[in-house]
Amino acid sequence: MSPNASAPTRRDFLRRSATAVASIPALAAAAPPRMLAAGSERIRVGVIGCGNRGGGAAINCLEADPAVEIVAAADALSDRSAKFGATLAAWAEKNLKPGERRVTVTPETTFIGFDGYRKMLAAVPMDIVIITSSVAFHPIHLEACVRAGKHVFVEKAAAADPVGCRRLIAAGELAKEKKLSVVAGTQRRHDPVYLENRKAVEDGAIGRILSGRVWWCGGNARLEYEKVDGETPGQFMVRNWYQFTELCGDHIIEQHVHNLDVANWFIGRPPQFALGFGGRARRPIGNRYDFFSVDYDYGDDVTVHSMCRQINGCYQRIGEHLVGATGSVWPGGKLNPAGKAAVKPKGGVNPYVQEHVDLIASLRNGRPLSETRGVAEATLTAIMGRLSAYTGQIVRWVDLAENQESPFYNLQLSPTPEDFEKGTVTIPAEGVIPIPGTA
Ligand SMILES: NC(=O)c1ccc[n+]([C@@H]2O[C@H](COP(=O)([O-])OP(=O)(O)OC[C@H]3O[C@@H](n4cnc5c(N)ncnc54)[C@H](O)[C@@H]3O)[C@@H](O)[C@H]2O)c1
């Protein structure tokens, strides 16, 4: 990232914008990515997808650095952006001194609709965009941000299908070319406990990893749709996106991707095969399974068993455990080298804030971060498990990532993200879920 003396400063922009609002789109489109001067300038941040995580991530970013200013927001649904405004106003009321301008989203910098993010990118000068929309939209939202020259924090998972994952990787490669940072919402990679354990494993503390178990067995399954009179099929689906595989990828992708990412990260490669099963026992709405159990084969006799469940009232376990030739590790907890005392690295850092600290540091120190490939590989790993459970077949990594003749390589779920922007969404048939095998 090289300094660009000709890039307009924030102060320049404010001065000009007072008199020349009409020129804002041209100015924003022309501005190259800036390297931030140490601590002195505001870091202007916009948010795409203003739901729970949108509000949470915006606050994490505000907490990460006093120079951060949330300047713009885009959401498909107007009530969500209103709630986002209220969340940030409550944070500002509690945390800012009178006159401190760190939350400056206005009706003019709030954009509603499926194309709102495009309007926001064209109209509002920003340094960083936070993407906290539903999973399936992450590739097109990232692509648009990178093309517009923005640094990005994009939530996990990468996408809902292999086509989307590869599109996210391509956007990440373009970001690298443009010297833009992209940090993904796999916050364990910014947690000092995970980082220290990962380093110890890399340094040979427990020998070669041979096997593992990863879990996201939780509850909180939503049992009813949220409905608003008069909404379009697209608005209904996005309001209830967690219920539809087409938008969330199923919970093995949306949630369990975190634990699968840890397995890939510690082992150092994605798996070669997945063989799994799953089903739906309790969920009355949408088209997702509510449990999966998948065996991942990483080659070289390394295997990881993955379990995830979203059923209320069952035993809950979320985490990872890996066994090496000379010890074992709970990546988010203790390292147990054989014959030596267990060690637990010091924690105490909020990784949700730390990922924004690291993103902002990369803008200041001119060393862009690129986390798209890791999150995309973890997502493809989860998609392999989902496809194996849905089809009853063994699924190979190459068929998602390399073999262009494979139907899995070309799998794109419908409705596609573009259908939402075009308004051509058909809601998937209610209660129809994949059932593998024959009677
Ligand atoms: N890293 C973590 O621990 C963590 C935790 C929770 C959620 N997440 C991720 O954050 C993202 C958002 O989850 P959430 O719980 O906030 O969901 P949410 O439903 O509360 O918020 C999503 C928001 O995005 C908006 N949206 C969706 N598609 C859009 C589009 N095409 N254009 C504009 N707006 C759109 C929705 O209207 C909604 O306001 C997901 O990717 C989810 O997987 C990550």
The ligand as an SDF file (V2000), in Angstrom:
LIG
                    3D

 44 48  0  0  0  0  0  0  0  0999 V2000
  -18.5710  -14.4210   13.3290 N   0  0  0  0  0  0  0  0  0  0  0  0
  -19.5930  -14.7350   14.0830 C   0  0  0  0  0  0  0  0  0  0  0  0
  -19.4420  -15.2520   15.1830 O   0  0  0  0  0  0  0  0  0  0  0  0
  -20.9820  -14.4740   13.5880 C   0  0  0  0  0  0  0  0  0  0  0  0
  -22.0630  -14.4910   14.4730 C   0  0  0  0  0  0  0  0  0  0  0  0
  -23.3440  -14.2430   13.9590 C   0  0  0  0  0  0  0  0  0  0  0  0
  -23.5280  -14.0200   12.6070 C   0  0  0  0  0  0  0  0  0  0  0  0
  -22.4650  -14.0320   11.7660 N   0  0  0  0  0  0  0  0  0  0  0  0
  -22.6260  -13.7980   10.3280 C   0  0  0  0  0  0  0  0  0  0  0  0
  -23.0240  -12.4500   10.1270 O   0  0  0  0  0  0  0  0  0  0  0  0
  -23.8730  -12.3600    8.9940 C   0  0  0  0  0  0  0  0  0  0  0  0
  -25.1910  -11.7100    9.3920 C   0  0  0  0  0  0  0  0  0  0  0  0
  -25.8300  -12.4780   10.3960 O   0  0  0  0  0  0  0  0  0  0  0  0
  -26.9090  -11.8180   11.3950 P   0  0  0  0  0  0  0  0  0  0  0  0
  -27.0810  -12.7550   12.5140 O   0  0  0  0  0  0  0  0  0  0  0  0
  -26.5510  -10.4220   11.6590 O   0  0  0  0  0  0  0  0  0  0  0  0
  -28.2320  -11.8650   10.5030 O   0  0  0  0  0  0  0  0  0  0  0  0
  -29.4070  -10.7900   10.5400 P   0  0  0  0  0  0  0  0  0  0  0  0
  -30.5610  -11.3780    9.8130 O   0  0  0  0  0  0  0  0  0  0  0  0
  -29.6250  -10.2850   11.9120 O   0  0  0  0  0  0  0  0  0  0  0  0
  -28.7860   -9.6000    9.6700 O   0  0  0  0  0  0  0  0  0  0  0  0
  -28.5420   -9.7010    8.2960 C   0  0  0  0  0  0  0  0  0  0  0  0
  -28.9190   -8.3490    7.7090 C   0  0  0  0  0  0  0  0  0  0  0  0
  -28.4940   -8.3000    6.3570 O   0  0  0  0  0  0  0  0  0  0  0  0
  -29.5480   -7.7900    5.5750 C   0  0  0  0  0  0  0  0  0  0  0  0
  -29.3690   -8.3260    4.2360 N   0  0  0  0  0  0  0  0  0  0  0  0
  -29.3510   -9.6180    3.8690 C   0  0  0  0  0  0  0  0  0  0  0  0
  -29.1270   -9.7280    2.5630 N   0  0  0  0  0  0  0  0  0  0  0  0
  -28.9870   -8.4830    2.0820 C   0  0  0  0  0  0  0  0  0  0  0  0
  -28.7280   -7.9370    0.7990 C   0  0  0  0  0  0  0  0  0  0  0  0
  -28.6030   -8.7030   -0.2750 N   0  0  0  0  0  0  0  0  0  0  0  0
  -28.6150   -6.5990    0.6930 N   0  0  0  0  0  0  0  0  0  0  0  0
  -28.7610   -5.8030    1.7790 C   0  0  0  0  0  0  0  0  0  0  0  0
  -29.0320   -6.2630    3.0120 N   0  0  0  0  0  0  0  0  0  0  0  0
  -29.1280   -7.5750    3.1540 C   0  0  0  0  0  0  0  0  0  0  0  0
  -30.8240   -8.2710    6.2600 C   0  0  0  0  0  0  0  0  0  0  0  0
  -31.9460   -7.4770    5.9280 O   0  0  0  0  0  0  0  0  0  0  0  0
  -30.4350   -8.1190    7.7230 C   0  0  0  0  0  0  0  0  0  0  0  0
  -30.7050   -6.8450    8.2390 O   0  0  0  0  0  0  0  0  0  0  0  0
  -23.9990  -13.7830    8.4580 C   0  0  0  0  0  0  0  0  0  0  0  0
  -23.0530  -14.0230    7.4790 O   0  0  0  0  0  0  0  0  0  0  0  0
  -23.6950  -14.6420    9.6700 C   0  0  0  0  0  0  0  0  0  0  0  0
  -23.2250  -15.9130    9.3250 O   0  0  0  0  0  0  0  0  0  0  0  0
  -21.2060  -14.2260   12.2340 C   0  0  0  0  0  0  0  0  0  0  0  0
  1  2  1  0
  2  3  2  0
  2  4  1  0
  4  5  1  0
  4 44  2  0
  5  6  2  0
  6  7  1  0
  7  8  2  0
  8  9  1  0
  8 44  1  0
  9 10  1  0
  9 42  1  0
 10 11  1  0
 11 12  1  0
 11 40  1  0
 12 13  1  0
 13 14  1  0
 14 15  2  0
 14 16  1  0
 14 17  1  0
 17 18  1  0
 18 19  2  0
 18 20  1  0
 18 21  1  0
 21 22  1  0
 22 23  1  0
 23 24  1  0
 23 38  1  0
 24 25  1  0
 25 26  1  0
 25 36  1  0
 26 27  1  0
 26 35  1  0
 27 28  2  0
 28 29  1  0
 29 30  1  0
 29 35  2  0
 30 31  1  0
 30 32  2  0
 32 33  1  0
 33 34  2  0
 34 35  1  0
 36 37  1  0
 36 38  1  0
 38 39  1  0
 40 41  1  0
 40 42  1  0
 42 43  1  0
M  CHG  2   8   1  16  -1
M  END
$$$$
